[in-house]
Amino acid sequence: MQKSYLTLFILLFPVNFCFGQAVTITAANFNPLYGEAFITHNCDTTGVLQGSLGANQVWDFTTLTTTSIDTGVGVPCLGTPNCAMFPGSTIAIVNPTATMTTYLIYDATKISQNGYYASATQNATFTNPMDELHYPFTYLDSFTDAFAGTLIYTSSSVTISAQQHGTEKVICDGYGMLKLPGRIAPNVIRVHASQIYIDSTNLFGTSVIDSFQFDSYAWYEPNFHTALLTVSFAHQIGGSISSKIVTYVAKSILSVPTISNANKIDLYPNPASGQLYFTMPEHNYSSYTITNSLGAFIASNEITNIQTNINICMLPSGLYFITFKGKDTIQTMKFFKN
């Protein structure tokens, strides 16, 4: 009898035992910001798998063990010395520890990988960028994409230039709760990207073609501007090379980005309305570049004195970035125009 009453109650007053609806990732709640720093934990991959797909999942990764930590800082592309190699880039994510800079293109419809630069002998440039997400993106949404570019790397002391192209299939295959060391994200989606890379090069007069399959699982949360967790698997098709990478980002910090060993620069007044001044203790910088909050070029000039004024009367009100460049140092600062 009691069972019948319970059944009647559920029929008359349906109860939602699910965690909720899948969140949606959009340009407004995901595109990265200038000055935002991400603390990335590189983890021991032993026994780590991606977990189940589907609705209302609980992915528990609280036992991940950190092996090293990296920091990535978002700066305007023009604030990096190799920006010209990556045309169209909206933002650069600089990793001072690994001396690696990753270049991204984003707008209201998607965010794409535009390449990376570690050194003259380790970099990748895309002629057709690789899409990471299309907006809006939520549970069961999917897209396919083709990408192409040039990969330069060093193997056995030989620097190799390879043409790389491939295709990817990206699908949001689950949503629910993600548990990380020291943090729980209650509403996330998981995105599975399956990519086929084909690298072709000429090595000592011999044409060499290698193919790789890369599967990555990334968890996203609205208003957290990078993947919370990424579990990636790669293997050589028809070969013996394989790898697994596991990283998570526990928090992000919004600050003014500073790159390299930049010396202190005083920028004043800030906010400014007519004239913007900067002074530096020594003449360590040779030029400056100004970009707006979207990374668009505004102006650049040579620096001839350690104290200089810039006329900003004609600039619309808003947030801007000024990047100072020297022989061995770069510094990016923000200012506001009233």
Protein Blocks (a to p, Z undefined) as FASTA:
>chain_A
ZZmmmmmmmmmmccdfbfbdcddddfklmpccehiacddddddfehpaebjedehiacdf
klpccfbdcddddddfklpfklmmmghiabdcddfklopacdddddfkbccdebdcfbfk
lccddfbdcdfbdcdddehiacdddddddddddeehiacddddddddddddfbdcdddde
hiacfbdcdddddddddddddeehiacdddddddddddddehiabdfbdcdddddehiab
dcddddddfbdcdddddehjbdcddddddddfkbccdddfbdcbfbdcdddfkopafbdc
ddfbfbdcddfklpccdddddddddfkbccddddddZZ
